[in-house]
Every structure is written in C-alpha cells, then in structure tokens.
Amino acid sequence: MSEPTVQTISVNSVIDWLADGARSTPQVDLFMTETCERLVDCGIPLWRVGVFVRTLHPSMLGRNFVWRSGEGVSVGAISHGDEREDFFLTSPLAIVFEHGREVRQRLIGTDASNSPFFAEMREQGATDYLAYPLLMSDGTIHACSWVTRDNGGFTGAQLDGIRAVMPSLTRMIEIFLLRRTAAGLLDNYVGAGAGARILAGQIRRGHTETMNAAIWLSDLRGFTPLSDRLSPEAVVEILNRYFDCQVPAILDHGGEVLKFMGDGLLAVFPIAADDSDAEAVCARVLAAARKSRESVAAMTYADGADTLGSFRFGLALHVGKVLYGNIGGGNRLDFTCIGPAVNLAARIEKIAGRLNRTIVASAEFAHHAGTDWADLGHFSVAGFAAPERVYGLPDENTAHGPLADK
C-alpha cells in the first residue's frame, strides 16, 4: 500500500501566505492558529504545535506559545534559571537550542523513548514528535515542535511538508518576535503607556501632549548616609527591593511608572480630561500608597551579621495637568512628564520629610480622594507664589515635625 501524500499545492499556498506576511492574522495567537489549521487542511494531522522563543526580559528567559487542535493557543513563560532545571535539560528542546538541529522521536513501537516528556506525550495519545530549530537572521536559535496523534505517526511526505514550510514560517516568527521584543523593552524601560506611544510614532523631540493625572512622587528616607555606609552592590539591592515595594502596587492600581531618579520614583495615574473619574482614580492611588507604605515598613536587608530594617519613604500625591512626551537633546530623548504640577509634587514631598510623615497630599488630591484627612496647614513652596495647604493621613498623626507657616 502506498504512503499517503501531502497536498503539495496546498502546502505551497501556505508558504505563499506566509511569504506575503500572513496579513489576515496580525496577532500572534491568531497567526499560530491559522497556520496550524491551514497545514491540517493540507493533510498534515497536527494535534499540538509549540513555538519556544527566548526574550530580552528582566524576569523571563523566554515564552512558549502552544496550539492544540480544537483548543486554540495558550501562552506561557520560562523564567531565568529554568534552563538549568531537569525538566528542560531532559527535553528535546535542549538539544535544539544547544546544537540547532532537528529532533525526531516516534512515540509508538519498540523505539519509543522513555524520557519524562515523551512519556507524558504518549499518555496524552501522541504518536510522533518533531522538534525543529528556528534559525533567525541574527544567528540566534529558537525552536518549534510538531506532534501528531495519528495512527502510525507522521509520514515521510507529511514531514517533508512541515520542513518545506519552515523557512517562511521562521521569518514570520522572527517578525513577531522582534515586535514583541521592542514592545517589551519599551514597557520595561519607559512604561506601557509611553512605550505604546513611541511604537505608534510619537518619537520626535517636542512631540508632547497634555494629560490630566494623579501624580506620585516618592523617595527613600536616609538614602545618602545609607549609600556612604554600604557597598554599591548592597545599595543597588536595597533600591531594587524598595522599588519592588511600590511598582507592583502602582501597576496593579492603574498607574504608570515613568522614571527612577536615584532613590526617587515618578509615576502618573491618568485621569479623564473632564475629571469624571478623578475620585475613582485617586481612591486607587491612595490604596496603592497604603500598600506601598506597608511593604516598605516590612522591608529588611541583611548586611553581614546585621539586619537593616525600619526603612521609610516619603510620598507626595497631587492632581494636575502635566506635559507628557519627548524631551531631550540631540538623539538622546526621554519620555517623561513635566510641568508645574510635577514641580509642586516634588516640593510637597520635601514637606513630608520635614513633618516626619510618609504620605502627604495636596489640597487638590485630598479633595478628590474619598477619605478623612488631617489638615497639616499652609506651607511656603519654593517657586510658587501662594502657600500650599498640605494634608496627611490620620493614622500618621503621631508623627511630628515643624509647624506650618502661620
């Protein structure tokens, strides 16, 4: 009996579709689903297809995109260090990544492998497995895998069909990977909102827009003497832990971290132009501030035999209009926000230190935030003609500091 053949014309149509940019599927999950379904229509009995790519990310080594017939695409992450774990070292992908060569393993018959991964695949009904390197134009190696449940596994013609598609598929995966890498790097270094604006073309110096926002400006108390006492490596570790006490809370409550300035942090929480959501936004900001205060208070650091604790920070909250966009010189730009509202937040943060308080707010923020506030009085603010009334949280009323301006 002759071996069934793959419909060559159909496989060529998939190659042409990929070479034309797969323009019907701009999103990676849709792209992967349509690619697999087109190959199934060609007579290649795919059950599971995985794409595994390395990324430039501070907490993730890579991502995996796995399509299953009838289930769509699931996305997972691989953490730094996972490549040293047994589950990866014993997988066929380790061979692909290290040597850049194909791995074929039939999962039925006497030559079936007993490795944990292949045993799991067999338990799920898989009969054949193919792992293939994705050789990118810059020399890096990523991987994809192809699994079938078909009786007898892949035929020679079906394997040839998969291999024929690989060059065009690799180029499309590289395009998606470059887009994702660019978006991820911008997200990590300038923030999600700023990154989206940059990718959308807002890249010229002076290209700015006005935004209404709640402003978060904080710094670590006693940072200068701490820097003198500890090694640079220890200072960096403390700063990272300190920012970990704030950044997740800010992001979880709808904020965007714009800048780290030594021990300082600047974040904004966008508010509608008509202030219609100002109360809801400020309530979220205040919840994030309370969470950050709790986390910083619980923070410790072991310095040899000593354990450092009782870390404190000052946080100023304000609401106002900011100029949001590209500022810089020559070809070096910074995507940030400036304006009198930011300057006022910075001045109020200094008042928090004078009053020995953690969280202080301007009259504008206190007006929108739904909580009881302690009126701390009027204070002269450098660079502003009128004194600013400052408010604090009642649960910090045991704090003490100089009196407000009379």
C-alpha positions in Angstrom: 0.0 0.0 0.0 1.5 3.4 -1.0 2.2 6.1 1.6 -0.4 8.9 1.7 0.9 12.1 0.3 0.5 15.7 1.4 -1.3 18.0 -1.0 1.8 19.8 -2.4 -0.3 22.6 -4.0 -1.9 23.3 -0.6 1.4 23.4 1.2 2.7 25.8 -1.4 -0.3 28.0 -0.7 0.6 28.1 2.9 4.2 29.1 2.0 2.8 31.9 -0.3 0.5 33.1 2.5 3.5 33.3 4.9 5.7 34.9 2.4 3.0 37.6 1.8 3.2 38.4 5.5 0.2 36.4 6.8 -1.7 39.7 6.8 -5.0 38.2 7.8 -3.6 37.4 11.3 -1.9 40.5 12.9 -1.9 38.9 16.4 0.4 36.1 17.3 -2.3 33.7 18.6 -4.4 34.2 15.5 -1.4 33.7 13.3 -0.4 30.5 15.0 -3.9 29.1 14.9 -4.4 29.9 11.2 -1.0 28.5 10.3 -1.8 25.2 12.0 -5.3 25.0 10.7 -4.0 25.6 7.1 -1.5 22.8 7.5 -4.1 20.5 8.8 -6.2 21.3 5.7 -3.2 20.3 3.7 -3.4 16.8 5.1 -0.8 17.1 7.9 -2.6 15.7 11.0 -1.3 18.1 13.7 -2.5 17.8 17.3 -0.1 20.0 19.1 2.4 22.7 17.8 4.7 24.7 20.1 6.8 27.7 19.5 9.5 28.5 22.0 11.4 31.8 21.8 14.0 33.5 24.0 13.2 37.1 25.0 15.0 40.2 26.3 13.2 40.5 29.6 14.4 41.0 33.2 12.4 38.2 34.7 11.6 35.9 31.7 14.1 33.8 29.8 11.5 33.1 27.1 7.9 32.5 26.1 6.1 29.5 24.7 3.1 29.5 22.5 1.3 26.2 22.3 -1.5 25.4 19.9 -3.7 22.3 20.4 -6.3 21.2 17.9 -9.7 22.4 19.0 -8.4 24.4 21.9 -6.5 27.3 20.4 -3.3 28.8 21.7 -2.0 29.0 25.3 0.9 31.3 26.3 3.4 30.5 29.0 6.6 32.0 30.4 10.0 30.4 31.1 11.9 32.1 34.0 15.6 32.7 34.1 17.2 29.6 35.6 14.6 27.2 34.2 17.2 26.2 31.5 19.2 24.6 34.3 16.3 22.5 35.7 15.9 18.8 34.9 12.6 19.3 33.1 14.4 21.4 30.5 17.7 19.6 30.3 16.0 16.3 29.6 13.6 17.7 27.0 14.3 17.5 23.2 14.3 21.3 23.1 17.6 21.4 25.0 19.2 19.7 22.0 17.6 22.0 19.5 18.7 25.1 21.4 22.2 23.9 22.0 23.0 22.3 18.7 20.5 23.8 16.3 19.5 20.5 14.8 16.2 18.6 14.3 15.0 16.0 16.8 12.6 13.3 15.6 11.1 10.8 18.1 8.4 8.3 17.3 6.2 7.6 20.3 4.9 4.2 19.4 6.7 0.9 18.9 9.8 -0.5 20.3 11.9 2.6 19.6 9.7 4.9 21.8 11.7 7.0 24.2 11.2 6.7 28.0 12.1 10.3 28.8 9.6 12.0 31.1 8.5 14.5 28.5 7.9 11.8 25.8 6.1 9.6 28.4 3.8 12.5 29.1 3.1 13.0 25.4 2.3 9.3 25.0 -0.1 9.4 27.9 -2.0 12.1 26.0 -2.2 10.0 22.9 0.7 11.4 20.9 2.3 9.0 18.4 5.1 11.1 16.8 7.2 14.2 17.7 9.3 16.5 15.7 11.4 19.4 17.1 12.8 21.9 14.6 15.2 24.8 15.1 14.1 28.3 14.2 17.3 29.9 12.8 17.0 33.6 13.0 18.8 36.1 10.7 21.0 37.3 13.6 22.2 33.8 14.3 20.1 33.1 17.4 18.3 29.8 17.7 14.7 29.3 18.8 12.6 26.2 18.5 9.3 24.8 17.5 7.7 21.3 17.9 5.2 19.3 16.0 3.1 16.5 17.5 0.5 14.2 16.0 -1.9 11.6 17.4 -2.4 10.0 14.0 -2.0 6.2 13.9 1.5 5.4 12.7 2.7 8.9 13.3 3.9 11.4 10.7 4.5 10.0 7.2 7.6 10.9 5.2 5.5 13.2 3.0 4.0 15.0 6.0 7.4 15.6 7.5 8.6 17.0 4.1 5.6 19.3 4.1 6.4 20.6 7.6 10.1 21.1 6.6 9.1 22.9 3.4 7.1 25.4 5.4 9.8 26.1 8.0 11.9 28.8 6.2 8.8 31.1 5.6 7.4 30.3 9.0 10.7 31.2 10.7 10.8 34.6 9.0 7.2 35.4 10.2 8.0 34.2 13.7 11.1 36.4 13.7 9.0 39.4 12.8 6.5 38.7 15.6 9.4 38.2 18.0 11.1 41.5 17.1 7.8 43.3 17.6 7.2 41.7 20.9 10.8 42.3 22.0 10.6 46.0 21.1 7.3 46.4 22.9 8.6 44.5 25.9 11.8 46.6 26.2 9.8 49.8 25.9 7.4 48.6 28.6 10.3 47.7 30.9 12.3 50.9 30.4 9.7 53.7 29.8 6.4 52.2 30.9 3.5 50.6 29.0 1.7 53.9 28.1 4.8 55.6 26.9 6.0 52.6 25.1 2.8 52.3 23.2 3.0 56.0 22.2 6.6 55.5 21.0 5.7 52.5 18.9 2.8 54.4 17.4 5.3 57.0 16.1 5.5 59.6 18.9 9.3 59.8 18.7 10.1 63.4 17.7 11.6 65.8 20.3 8.9 68.2 21.4 6.2 65.8 20.5 4.1 66.1 23.7 0.5 66.2 24.8 -1.3 67.5 27.9 -2.6 64.9 30.3 -4.7 65.2 33.4 -3.2 62.9 36.1 -2.7 62.0 39.7 1.0 62.4 40.4 3.0 60.1 42.6 6.5 61.2 43.7 8.4 59.4 46.3 11.9 58.9 47.7 13.7 56.8 50.3 14.5 58.4 53.7 18.1 58.4 54.7 19.4 57.2 51.4 22.6 59.3 51.4 24.0 58.0 54.7 23.0 54.5 53.6 24.9 54.9 50.4 28.0 56.0 52.3 27.8 53.1 54.7 27.1 50.2 52.3 28.8 48.8 49.2 27.5 49.9 45.8 26.2 46.3 45.3 24.3 46.4 48.6 22.8 49.9 47.8 21.5 48.6 44.4 20.0 45.6 46.1 18.2 47.8 48.6 16.9 50.1 45.9 15.6 47.2 43.9 13.7 45.8 47.0 12.5 49.3 47.8 11.1 49.8 44.3 9.6 46.4 44.5 7.5 47.7 47.4 6.0 50.4 45.1 6.0 49.3 41.5 3.6 46.3 41.7 1.1 48.4 43.8 1.3 51.3 41.3 0.7 49.0 38.3 -2.0 47.0 40.0 -3.9 50.2 40.7 -3.7 51.6 37.1 -0.6 53.7 37.3 2.4 54.0 35.1 6.0 54.3 36.4 7.8 56.9 34.3 11.1 57.4 36.0 13.5 56.2 38.6 15.7 59.0 39.9 18.3 57.5 42.2 16.0 56.7 45.2 13.2 58.7 43.7 10.2 57.4 41.7 7.8 59.3 39.5 4.5 57.7 38.4 1.3 59.0 37.0 -2.3 57.7 37.1 -4.2 59.1 34.0 -7.5 61.0 34.8 -10.2 61.8 32.2 -10.0 65.3 30.8 -13.3 66.2 32.3 -12.3 64.8 35.8 -15.3 62.4 35.6 -13.2 59.6 37.1 -11.0 61.7 39.3 -12.4 60.3 42.6 -12.1 56.7 41.5 -8.5 57.2 40.3 -7.5 59.0 43.5 -9.0 56.3 45.6 -6.9 53.7 43.7 -3.8 55.9 44.1 -4.4 56.1 47.9 -4.9 52.3 48.1 -1.6 51.8 46.3 0.1 54.3 48.6 -1.1 52.5 51.7 0.0 49.2 50.3 3.5 50.6 49.4 3.8 52.1 52.9 3.1 48.7 54.5 5.6 46.9 52.2 8.4 49.4 52.8 7.8 49.2 56.6 8.2 45.4 56.4 11.3 45.6 54.3 14.6 44.3 55.8 18.1 43.8 54.4 20.9 41.6 55.8 24.2 43.3 55.9 26.7 40.7 57.1 25.8 39.9 60.7 23.5 43.0 60.9 19.9 43.1 59.6 18.8 46.6 58.5 15.1 47.4 59.0 12.8 50.3 59.7 13.1 51.6 56.1 10.9 54.7 55.5 10.0 56.7 52.5 8.2 59.9 51.7 5.4 60.1 49.2 3.6 63.2 47.8 0.3 62.9 46.0 -1.1 65.6 43.7 -3.6 66.1 40.9 -3.0 68.4 37.9 -2.1 68.7 34.3 1.2 67.5 33.0 3.0 67.8 29.7 3.7 64.2 28.6 6.1 63.3 25.8 9.6 63.5 24.4 12.2 65.8 26.0 15.9 65.8 25.4 18.9 66.9 23.4 20.3 65.6 20.1 19.4 62.0 19.5 19.0 61.3 23.2 15.4 61.6 24.3 13.5 60.9 27.5 9.7 60.1 27.5 8.5 61.8 30.7 6.2 64.3 32.1 6.9 67.9 33.3 5.1 70.9 34.4 4.1 73.0 37.4 2.0 70.1 38.8 5.1 67.8 38.9 7.2 70.6 40.4 4.6 71.1 43.2 4.5 67.3 43.9 8.3 67.4 44.3 8.1 70.3 46.7 5.3 68.7 48.8 7.4 65.5 49.1 10.1 67.5 50.8 7.5 68.8 53.2 6.7 65.1 54.1 10.3 64.8 55.3 10.1 67.9 57.4 6.9 66.7 59.0 8.3 63.2 59.5 5.3 61.7 57.6 5.1 59.1 54.9 2.2 60.1 52.8 1.1 63.7 52.2 -1.3 65.2 49.7 -2.1 68.5 48.1 -5.4 70.1 48.6 -6.4 69.1 45.0 -5.7 65.4 45.7 -7.3 65.4 49.1 -10.4 67.0 47.5 -10.8 64.1 45.1 -9.7 61.2 47.3 -12.5 59.8 49.4 -11.0 59.6 52.9 -10.7 61.7 56.0 -7.6 63.8 56.0 -5.6 65.6 58.7 -5.1 69.3 57.7 -1.4 70.0 58.3 -1.7 73.7 57.4 -0.2 76.0 54.8 3.4 75.8 53.8 5.6 78.1 51.7 6.6 76.3 48.5 9.8 77.3 46.6 8.9 78.7 43.2 5.2 79.1 43.9 3.7 82.5 44.9 1.0 81.2 47.2 1.4 78.9 50.2 0.1 75.3 49.6 -2.2 73.6 52.1 -1.0 70.1 52.8 -2.9 67.1 54.1 -1.8 63.9 55.8 -3.4 60.6 56.8 -5.0 60.5 60.3 -3.2 57.2 61.1 0.1 59.1 60.9 -1.0 61.8 63.4 1.6 60.5 65.9 4.2 61.9 63.6 5.7 65.2 64.5 7.6 68.0 62.7 7.8 71.7 62.4 4.6 73.7 62.3 3.1 75.1 59.2 3.6 78.7 58.1 1.4 81.0 60.2 
